[in-house]
Amino acid sequence: MKAAIFEKPGLENLRIKQDTEEPKITEHDVLVKVKMAGINPIDHFAISGAREIKPIPHIPGAEIAGVVEETGKYVSSLTQGDRVVVYARVFDGVCDMCLDGYEMLCRSGGIIGVMTNGGFAEYVAIPEKNVFKISNNIGWEIAASLPVTTITPYHALKEAALKVNEFLLVFGASGNTGIMAVQFANRMGAKVIAVSKDGWVKDFGADYIINEYDKVIEDVKKITNGKMADVVLNSLGIVTWESSFESVGANGRLVTFGGLTGADVKLNVQSLYSRQVKLIGSTGGTRNDFREIIDMSKELKIRVWKKFKLDETKEALQALFAKERDGRIMLEI
Ligand SMILES: [Zn+2]
């Protein structure tokens, strides 16, 4: 089969190999013929060596949607031809975290495409417990945006316990996860303040737009009548840390699932406790979250900027950090 594969870390070492060995499925696995894969920062981390990968040579690709090609002997929930999406976390199902319903915190877990081969290939072998059927009326672009881009902000908003009529401030609102956060918050009945240079975030349900990072604190103050935001979602890291922390109101919550611009932030403990601010970390989501977003996926929208072919995987990965990027990058396989 054709696959994007690398032996040594570095994007320059990623190549397209026509005769990569097709993955073999076990009795509990499903062979998925990949239709579309999303490109995410996690794929970059896998390729650059920022994350430990297995196996080597390695096929990256964490966000996978496709069609069932073959099923193992004991697979009962799926049959050949089913349209499916892949829950992107490797988990054992037997540890305390798994039993508690937190598969993404599995003691022996990891991420598909990092800890296992991923979806930047024609075929990928996935355990049945990770493969979820989707209906025919869900487009591949949305399907391939569920496993990482959609589940992550959805779970984060649940962790932050966002409530109806609360103010939510979203940094990077026109980014992959930001667009989804805006849509979910809107459906949850919150008032969404989007920090973005792109006016089109309004079409996704933003009630207010702040287009300059230096004005965030001042604008949030105006919009909320001085109370500041109930929940702040900021996964951009150090660059926007101060303005996000200062934008949280009394008894508010600051939730994060990333630190793209740098993770070592400064924290004033007095400012934290005196306003009773809660800092919340969130990572991925549970299988139950996945089931819930699949149920909602018909009503979700995504903005795709560019679609690349498997032969252009390197270009697709480079495009993720292009300044002019204005929407998602997808890989059509
Ligand atoms: Zn586990």
Residues whose N, C-alpha, C, O or C-beta is under 5 A from the ligand:
A	BS01	ZN	F91 D92 G93 V94 C95 C98 C106 R107 S108
